[in-house]
Amino acid sequence: MILDNKSKTIMNALDISELAPEEQEEILLDLNTLVFEGTLLRLIEIMDEKTKDDFSTLMDTDPGEEVVTAFLEERVPGAEKAVEETLEEITSDILATVE
């Protein structure tokens, strides 16, 4: 999952443009992790029992983010919408705290 255009809004709101590129990247990676984890929680809530069991089995193998994302996109309807909602929520929360 990539933050794309929202990352610019967040970077401007946090005023991190003065930071070193490595620090900016670290912050964006942290935000990406927040979006991923927030989305994951949303999707687990809407999974049926079979999908939850399969997901649990998958997670026992310590898969990479790409594998988890592919599973979610394939098996959970509304995965992309959940990403958008999570990203919007996090962006709103960040903007509310810096304004």
C-alpha distances in whole Angstrom, upper triangle without the diagonal:
4,7,9,12,12,12,15,17,16,17,20,21,21,23,21,22,25,23,23,20,19,19,17,15,15,15,11,10,12,10,7,9,11,8,7,11,12,10,11,15,15,14,17,19,19,20,23,25,25,21,21,23,21,18,20,22,19,18,21,20,18,15,12,9,9,12,11,8,11,13,12,11,15,17,16,17,15,11,10,12,12,8,10,13,11,10,14,15,14,15,18,19,19,21,23,24,24,26
4,6,9,9,9,12,14,13,14,17,18,18,20,18,19,22,20,20,17,17,17,15,12,14,13,9,9,11,10,7,10,11,9,9,13,14,13,15,18,17,17,20,22,22,23,26,28,28,24,24,27,25,22,24,26,22,21,25,24,21,18,15,12,12,15,14,12,14,17,15,15,18,20,19,19,17,14,12,14,14,10,11,14,12,10,13,15,14,14,17,18,17,19,22,22,22,24
4,6,6,5,9,10,9,11,14,14,15,17,15,16,20,19,19,16,17,16,13,12,13,11,8,9,11,8,6,10,11,8,10,13,13,13,15,18,18,18,21,23,23,24,28,30,30,26,26,29,27,24,26,28,25,24,27,26,24,21,18,15,15,18,17,14,17,20,18,17,21,22,21,21,18,15,13,14,14,10,10,12,11,8,10,13,11,10,14,15,14,15,18,19,19,21
4,6,6,8,10,10,11,13,15,16,17,16,16,20,19,19,16,17,17,14,13,15,14,10,12,14,11,10,14,14,12,14,17,17,16,19,21,21,21,24,26,26,27,30,33,33,29,29,32,30,27,29,31,28,27,30,29,26,24,21,17,17,20,20,17,19,22,20,18,22,24,23,22,19,17,14,15,16,12,11,14,14,10,12,15,14,12,16,17,16,17,20,21,20,22
4,5,6,7,9,10,11,13,15,16,15,15,19,19,20,17,19,19,15,15,17,15,12,14,16,13,13,16,16,14,16,19,18,18,21,23,22,23,26,27,27,29,32,35,35,31,31,34,33,30,32,34,31,30,33,33,30,27,24,21,21,24,23,20,22,25,23,21,25,27,25,24,21,19,16,16,17,14,12,14,14,11,11,15,14,11,14,16,15,15,18,20,19,19
4,5,5,6,8,10,11,12,14,14,15,18,18,20,18,19,18,14,14,16,13,10,13,14,10,11,14,13,11,14,17,16,16,19,20,20,21,24,25,25,27,31,33,34,30,30,33,32,28,31,33,30,28,32,32,29,27,24,20,21,24,22,19,22,24,22,21,25,26,24,23,20,18,15,15,15,12,10,12,12,8,8,11,10,7,10,13,11,11,15,16,15,16
4,5,5,6,8,10,10,12,11,12,15,15,16,14,15,14,10,10,12,10,7,10,11,9,9,13,13,11,14,17,16,17,19,21,21,22,25,26,27,28,32,34,35,31,31,34,32,29,31,33,30,28,31,31,28,26,22,19,20,23,22,20,22,25,23,22,26,27,25,25,22,20,17,18,17,14,13,15,13,10,11,13,11,9,12,14,11,12,15,16,15,17
4,5,5,6,8,10,10,10,10,14,14,16,14,16,15,11,12,14,12,10,13,15,12,13,17,16,15,18,20,20,20,23,25,24,26,29,30,30,32,36,38,38,35,34,37,36,33,34,36,33,32,35,35,31,29,26,23,23,27,26,23,26,28,26,25,29,31,29,28,25,23,20,20,20,17,15,17,16,13,13,16,14,11,13,15,13,12,16,17,15,16
4,6,5,6,9,10,11,11,15,16,18,16,18,17,13,15,16,13,12,15,15,12,14,17,16,15,18,20,19,20,23,24,23,25,28,29,29,31,35,37,38,35,34,37,36,33,35,37,34,32,36,36,33,31,28,24,25,28,27,24,27,29,27,26,30,31,29,28,25,23,20,20,20,17,15,16,15,12,11,13,12,8,10,12,10,9,12,14,12,13
4,5,5,6,8,9,11,14,14,16,15,16,14,11,12,13,10,9,12,12,9,12,14,13,13,16,18,17,18,21,22,22,24,26,27,28,30,34,36,37,33,32,36,35,31,33,35,32,30,33,33,30,29,26,22,24,27,25,23,26,28,26,25,29,30,28,28,24,22,20,20,19,16,15,15,14,11,11,12,9,7,9,10,7,7,11,11,10,12
4,5,5,6,6,7,10,10,13,12,13,11,8,10,12,9,8,12,12,10,13,16,15,15,18,20,19,21,24,25,25,27,29,30,31,33,37,39,39,36,35,38,37,33,34,37,34,32,35,35,31,30,26,23,25,28,27,25,28,30,28,28,31,33,31,31,27,25,23,23,22,19,18,19,17,14,14,16,13,10,13,14,10,10,14,13,11,13
4,5,5,7,7,10,12,14,14,16,14,11,14,15,13,12,16,16,14,16,19,18,18,21,23,22,23,26,27,27,29,32,32,33,35,39,41,42,39,38,41,40,36,38,40,37,35,38,38,35,33,30,27,28,31,30,28,31,33,31,30,34,35,33,33,29,27,25,24,24,21,19,20,19,16,15,17,15,11,13,14,11,10,13,13,10,11
4,5,8,10,12,13,17,17,18,16,13,15,16,13,13,16,16,13,16,19,17,17,21,22,21,22,25,26,26,28,30,31,32,34,38,40,41,38,37,40,39,36,37,39,37,35,38,38,34,33,30,27,29,32,30,28,31,33,30,30,34,35,32,32,29,27,25,24,23,21,19,19,18,15,14,15,12,9,10,11,8,6,10,9,7,8
4,5,8,10,11,14,14,16,12,10,13,13,10,11,14,13,12,15,17,16,17,20,21,20,22,25,25,26,28,30,31,32,34,38,40,41,38,36,39,39,35,36,38,36,33,36,36,33,32,29,26,28,31,29,28,31,33,30,31,34,35,33,33,30,28,26,25,24,21,20,20,18,16,16,16,13,11,12,12,8,8,11,10,7,10
4,6,7,9,12,13,15,12,10,13,14,12,13,16,16,15,18,20,19,20,23,24,24,25,28,29,29,31,34,34,36,38,41,43,44,41,39,42,42,38,39,41,39,36,39,39,35,34,31,28,30,33,32,30,33,35,33,33,37,38,36,36,33,30,28,28,27,24,23,23,22,19,19,19,16,14,16,15,12,11,14,13,9,11
4,5,5,9,9,11,8,6,10,11,9,10,14,14,13,16,18,18,19,21,23,23,25,27,28,29,31,33,34,35,37,41,42,43,40,38,41,40,36,37,39,36,34,37,36,33,32,28,26,28,31,30,28,31,34,32,32,36,37,35,35,32,30,28,28,27,24,23,24,22,19,19,20,17,15,17,17,13,13,16,15,12,15
4,5,8,8,11,10,7,11,13,11,12,15,16,15,18,20,20,21,24,25,25,27,29,31,31,33,35,36,38,39,43,45,45,41,41,43,42,38,39,41,38,36,39,38,35,33,30,27,29,32,31,30,32,35,33,33,37,38,37,37,34,31,29,29,28,25,24,26,24,20,21,22,19,17,19,20,16,16,19,18,15,17
4,7,9,11,10,9,12,14,13,14,17,18,18,20,22,23,24,26,28,28,30,32,33,34,36,38,39,40,42,46,47,48,44,43,46,44,41,42,43,41,38,41,40,36,35,32,30,31,35,34,32,35,38,36,36,40,41,40,40,37,34,32,33,32,28,28,29,27,24,24,25,22,20,22,22,18,18,21,19,16,18
4,6,8,6,6,10,11,10,12,15,15,16,18,20,20,22,24,25,26,28,30,31,32,34,36,37,39,40,44,45,46,42,41,43,42,38,39,41,38,35,38,37,33,32,29,27,29,32,32,30,33,36,34,34,38,39,38,39,36,33,31,32,31,27,27,28,26,23,24,25,21,20,22,22,18,19,21,19,17,20
4,5,5,6,9,10,11,13,14,16,17,18,20,21,23,24,26,27,29,30,32,33,35,36,38,40,41,44,45,46,42,41,43,42,38,39,40,37,35,37,36,32,31,28,26,28,31,31,30,33,35,34,34,38,39,38,39,37,34,32,33,32,28,28,30,27,24,26,27,23,22,25,24,21,22,25,23,20,23
4,5,5,6,9,10,10,12,14,15,16,18,20,21,22,24,25,27,28,30,31,32,34,36,38,38,42,43,43,40,39,41,39,36,36,38,35,32,35,34,30,29,25,23,24,28,28,27,29,32,31,31,35,36,35,36,34,31,29,30,29,26,26,28,25,22,24,25,22,21,24,24,20,21,25,23,21,24
4,5,5,6,9,10,10,12,14,15,16,18,20,21,22,24,25,27,29,30,31,33,35,36,37,40,41,41,38,37,38,37,33,34,35,32,30,32,31,27,26,23,21,23,26,26,25,28,31,30,30,33,35,34,36,33,30,28,30,29,25,26,28,25,22,25,25,22,21,25,24,21,22,25,24,22,25
4,5,5,6,9,10,11,12,14,15,17,18,20,21,23,24,26,27,29,30,32,33,35,36,40,41,41,37,36,38,37,33,34,35,32,30,32,31,27,27,23,22,24,27,26,26,29,31,30,30,34,35,34,35,33,30,28,29,28,24,25,26,23,21,23,23,20,19,22,21,18,20,22,20,19,22
4,5,5,6,9,10,11,12,14,15,17,18,20,21,22,24,26,27,28,30,32,33,34,38,39,40,36,35,37,36,32,33,35,32,30,32,31,28,26,23,21,22,26,25,24,27,29,28,28,32,33,32,33,30,27,25,26,25,22,22,23,21,18,20,21,17,16,19,19,16,17,20,19,17,20
4,5,5,6,9,10,10,12,14,15,16,18,20,21,22,24,26,27,28,30,32,32,36,37,37,34,33,35,33,30,30,32,29,27,29,28,24,23,20,18,19,23,22,21,24,26,26,26,29,31,30,31,28,25,23,25,24,20,21,23,20,17,20,21,17,17,20,20,17,19,22,21,20,23
4,5,5,6,9,10,11,12,14,15,16,18,20,21,23,24,26,27,29,31,31,35,36,36,32,31,33,32,28,29,30,27,25,27,26,23,22,19,17,19,22,22,21,24,26,25,26,29,30,29,31,29,25,24,25,24,20,21,23,20,17,20,20,17,17,20,19,16,19,22,20,19,23
4,5,5,6,9,10,11,12,14,15,16,18,20,21,23,24,26,27,29,30,34,35,36,32,31,33,32,28,29,31,28,26,28,28,24,23,20,18,20,23,22,21,24,26,25,26,29,30,28,30,27,24,23,24,22,18,19,20,17,15,17,17,14,13,17,16,13,15,18,16,15,19
4,5,5,6,9,10,10,12,14,15,16,18,20,21,22,24,26,27,28,32,33,34,30,29,31,30,27,28,29,27,24,27,27,23,22,18,16,17,21,20,18,22,24,22,22,26,27,26,27,24,21,19,21,19,16,16,18,15,12,15,16,12,12,16,15,13,15,18,17,17,20
4,5,5,6,9,10,10,12,14,15,16,18,20,21,22,24,26,26,30,31,31,28,27,29,27,24,25,26,23,21,24,23,19,18,15,13,15,18,17,16,19,21,20,21,24,25,24,26,24,20,19,21,19,15,17,18,15,13,17,17,14,14,18,17,15,18,21,20,19,23
4,5,5,6,9,10,11,12,14,15,17,18,20,21,23,25,26,29,30,31,27,26,28,27,23,24,26,23,21,23,23,20,19,16,14,16,19,18,17,21,22,21,22,25,26,24,26,24,20,20,21,18,15,17,18,14,13,16,15,12,13,16,15,13,16,18,17,17,21
4,5,5,6,9,10,10,12,14,15,17,18,20,21,23,24,28,29,30,27,25,28,27,23,24,27,24,22,25,25,21,20,17,14,17,19,18,16,20,21,19,20,24,25,23,24,21,18,17,18,16,13,13,14,11,9,12,12,9,10,13,12,10,13,16,15,16,18
4,5,5,6,9,10,10,12,14,15,16,18,20,21,22,26,27,28,24,23,26,24,21,22,24,21,19,22,22,19,17,14,11,13,16,14,13,16,18,16,17,20,21,20,21,19,16,15,16,14,11,12,14,11,9,12,13,10,11,15,15,14,16,19,18,19,22
4,5,5,6,8,10,10,12,14,15,16,18,20,21,24,25,26,22,21,23,22,19,19,21,19,16,19,19,16,15,13,10,13,15,13,12,16,17,16,17,20,21,19,21,19,16,16,17,14,12,14,15,11,11,14,14,11,13,17,16,15,18,20,19,20,23
4,5,5,6,8,10,11,12,14,15,17,19,20,24,25,26,23,21,24,23,19,20,23,21,18,21,22,18,18,16,13,16,18,15,14,18,19,16,18,21,21,19,21,19,16,15,16,13,11,13,13,9,9,12,11,8,11,13,12,12,15,17,16,18,21
4,6,5,6,8,10,11,12,14,16,17,18,22,24,24,21,20,23,22,18,20,22,20,18,21,22,19,18,16,12,14,16,14,12,16,17,14,15,19,19,17,18,15,12,12,12,10,7,9,9,6,6,9,9,7,10,13,12,12,15,17,17,19,21
4,6,5,6,9,10,10,12,14,16,16,20,21,22,18,17,20,19,15,16,19,16,14,18,18,15,14,12,9,11,13,10,9,13,13,11,13,16,16,15,16,14,11,11,13,10,8,11,11,8,9,13,13,11,14,16,16,16,19,21,21,22,25
4,5,5,6,9,10,11,13,15,15,19,20,21,18,16,18,18,14,15,18,16,13,17,18,15,14,13,10,13,14,11,11,15,15,12,15,18,17,15,17,16,13,14,14,11,10,13,13,9,11,14,13,11,15,17,16,16,20,21,21,22,25
4,5,5,6,9,10,11,13,15,18,20,21,18,16,20,20,16,17,20,18,16,20,21,18,18,17,14,16,17,14,13,16,16,13,15,18,18,15,16,14,12,13,12,9,8,11,9,6,9,11,10,9,12,14,13,14,17,18,18,21,23
4,5,5,6,9,10,11,12,16,18,19,16,15,18,18,14,16,19,17,15,19,20,18,17,16,12,14,15,12,10,13,13,10,11,15,14,12,13,11,8,9,9,6,5,9,8,6,8,11,11,11,14,15,15,17,19,20,21,23,25
4,5,5,6,9,10,10,14,15,16,13,11,15,14,11,12,15,14,12,15,17,15,14,14,11,13,13,9,9,12,11,8,11,14,13,11,13,12,9,11,12,9,9,12,12,9,12,15,14,14,17,19,18,20,22,23,24,26,28
4,5,5,6,9,10,14,15,17,14,12,15,16,12,13,16,16,14,17,19,17,17,17,14,17,16,13,13,16,14,11,14,17,15,12,14,13,11,14,13,10,11,14,12,10,13,15,13,14,17,18,17,19,22,22,23,25,28
4,6,5,7,9,13,15,17,14,12,16,17,14,15,19,18,16,20,21,20,19,19,16,18,18,14,13,16,15,11,13,16,14,11,12,10,9,11,10,7,9,11,9,8,12,13,12,13,16,17,17,19,22,22,23,25,27
4,5,5,6,10,12,13,10,10,13,13,11,13,16,15,14,18,19,18,17,17,15,16,15,12,11,13,11,8,10,12,10,7,9,8,7,10,10,7,9,12,11,11,14,16,15,16,19,20,20,22,25,25,26,29,30
4,5,5,8,10,11,9,7,10,11,9,10,13,13,12,15,18,17,16,17,15,17,16,12,13,15,12,9,12,14,11,9,11,12,10,14,14,11,13,16,15,13,17,19,18,18,22,23,22,24,27,27,28,30,32
4,6,9,10,13,11,9,13,14,12,13,17,17,16,19,21,21,20,21,19,20,19,16,16,18,15,12,15,16,13,11,12,12,12,15,14,11,14,16,14,14,17,19,17,18,22,22,21,24,26,26,27,30,32
4,7,9,12,10,9,13,14,12,14,17,17,17,20,22,22,21,22,20,20,19,16,15,17,14,11,13,14,11,8,9,9,10,13,12,10,14,16,14,14,18,19,18,20,23,23,23,26,28,28,29,32,33
4,6,8,6,6,9,10,9,11,14,14,15,17,19,20,19,20,18,19,17,14,14,15,12,10,12,12,9,7,9,10,10,14,14,12,15,18,17,17,20,22,21,22,25,26,26,28,30,31,32,35,36
4,6,5,6,9,10,10,12,14,15,16,18,21,21,21,22,21,22,19,17,17,17,14,12,14,14,10,9,11,13,14,17,18,16,19,21,20,20,24,25,24,26,29,29,29,32,34,34,36,38,40
4,5,5,6,9,10,10,12,14,15,17,19,20,20,23,22,22,20,17,19,19,15,14,17,16,12,12,14,17,17,20,21,19,21,24,23,23,26,28,27,28,31,32,31,34,36,36,37,40,42
4,5,5,6,8,10,11,12,14,16,17,19,19,21,21,21,18,16,17,17,13,13,16,14,10,11,14,17,17,20,21,20,22,25,24,24,27,29,28,29,32,34,33,35,38,38,39,42,44
4,5,5,6,8,10,10,12,14,16,17,16,18,17,18,15,12,14,13,10,9,12,11,7,8,11,14,13,17,18,16,18,21,21,21,24,26,25,26,29,30,30,32,35,35,36,39,41
4,5,5,6,9,10,10,12,15,16,15,18,17,18,15,13,14,15,11,11,14,13,10,10,13,15,14,18,19,16,18,22,21,20,23,25,24,25,28,29,29,31,33,34,35,37,39
4,5,5,6,9,10,11,13,15,15,18,18,19,16,14,16,16,13,13,16,15,12,13,16,19,17,21,22,20,22,25,25,23,26,29,28,28,31,33,32,34,37,37,38,40,42
4,5,5,6,9,10,11,13,13,16,16,16,13,11,14,13,9,11,14,12,10,12,15,18,16,20,21,19,21,24,24,23,26,28,28,28,31,33,32,34,37,38,38,40,42
4,5,5,6,9,10,11,11,13,13,14,11,8,11,11,8,9,12,12,9,10,14,16,14,17,19,17,18,21,21,20,22,25,25,25,28,29,29,30,33,34,34,37,39
4,5,5,6,9,10,11,14,14,16,13,11,14,15,11,12,16,15,13,14,18,19,17,20,22,19,20,24,24,22,24,27,26,26,29,31,30,31,34,35,35,37,40
4,5,5,7,10,10,14,15,16,13,11,15,15,12,13,17,16,14,16,19,21,19,22,24,22,22,26,26,25,27,30,29,29,32,34,33,34,37,38,38,40,43
4,5,6,7,7,10,12,12,9,8,12,11,9,11,14,14,12,14,18,20,17,20,22,20,20,24,24,23,25,28,27,27,30,32,31,32,35,36,36,38,41
4,5,5,6,9,10,12,10,8,12,13,11,12,15,16,14,15,19,20,17,20,22,20,19,23,23,21,23,26,26,25,28,30,29,30,33,34,34,36,38
4,6,8,11,13,15,13,12,15,16,14,15,19,19,17,19,22,24,21,24,26,23,23,27,27,25,27,30,29,28,31,33,32,33,36,37,37,38,41
4,6,9,12,13,11,11,14,15,13,15,18,18,18,19,23,24,21,24,26,24,23,27,28,26,27,31,30,29,32,34,33,33,37,38,38,39,42
4,7,9,12,10,9,13,14,13,15,18,19,18,19,23,24,20,22,25,23,21,25,26,23,24,28,28,26,29,31,30,30,34,35,34,36,39
4,7,8,6,7,10,11,10,13,15,16,16,17,21,21,18,20,23,21,19,23,24,22,23,26,26,25,27,30,30,29,33,34,34,35,38
4,5,5,6,9,10,11,13,14,16,17,18,21,21,17,18,21,19,17,21,23,20,20,24,25,23,25,28,28,27,30,32,32,33,36
4,5,5,6,9,10,10,12,14,15,16,18,18,14,15,18,16,14,17,19,17,17,21,21,19,21,25,24,24,27,29,29,30,32
4,5,5,6,9,10,10,12,14,15,17,17,14,14,18,16,14,17,20,18,18,21,23,21,23,26,26,26,28,31,31,32,34
4,5,5,6,9,10,11,12,14,17,17,14,15,19,17,16,19,21,20,20,24,24,24,25,28,28,29,31,33,33,35,37
4,5,5,6,9,10,10,11,14,15,11,13,16,14,13,17,18,17,18,21,22,21,23,26,26,26,29,31,31,32,35
4,5,5,6,8,10,10,13,12,9,10,13,12,10,14,16,15,15,19,20,19,21,24,24,24,27,29,29,31,33
4,5,5,6,8,10,12,13,10,11,15,14,13,16,18,18,18,21,23,22,24,27,27,28,30,32,33,34,36
4,6,5,6,8,11,13,10,12,15,14,14,17,19,18,20,23,23,23,25,28,28,29,31,33,34,35,37
4,5,5,5,8,9,6,9,12,11,11,14,15,15,16,19,20,20,22,24,25,26,28,30,31,32,34
4,6,6,7,8,6,7,10,10,10,13,15,15,16,19,20,21,22,25,26,27,28,30,32,33,35
4,6,8,10,9,11,13,14,14,17,18,19,20,22,24,24,26,28,29,30,32,34,35,37,38
4,7,10,9,12,14,13,15,17,18,19,21,23,23,24,27,28,29,30,33,34,35,37,39
4,6,6,9,11,10,12,15,15,16,18,20,20,22,24,25,26,28,30,31,32,34,36
4,6,8,9,9,12,14,14,15,18,19,20,22,23,24,26,28,29,30,32,34,35
4,6,5,6,9,10,10,12,14,15,16,18,20,21,22,24,26,27,29,30,31
4,5,5,6,9,10,11,12,14,15,17,18,20,21,23,24,26,27,29,30
4,5,5,6,9,10,11,12,14,16,17,18,20,21,22,24,26,27,29
4,5,5,6,9,10,10,12,14,15,16,18,20,21,22,24,26,27
4,5,5,6,8,10,10,12,14,15,16,18,20,21,23,24,26
4,6,5,6,8,10,11,12,14,15,16,18,20,21,23,24
4,6,5,6,9,10,10,12,14,15,16,18,20,21,22
4,5,5,6,9,10,10,12,14,15,16,18,20,21
4,5,5,6,8,10,11,12,14,15,17,19,20
4,5,5,6,8,10,11,12,14,16,17,18
4,6,5,6,9,10,10,12,14,16,16
4,5,5,6,9,10,10,12,15,16
4,5,5,6,9,10,11,13,14
4,5,5,6,8,10,11,12
4,5,5,6,9,10,11
4,6,5,6,9,10
4,5,5,6,9
4,5,5,6
4,6,6
4,6
4
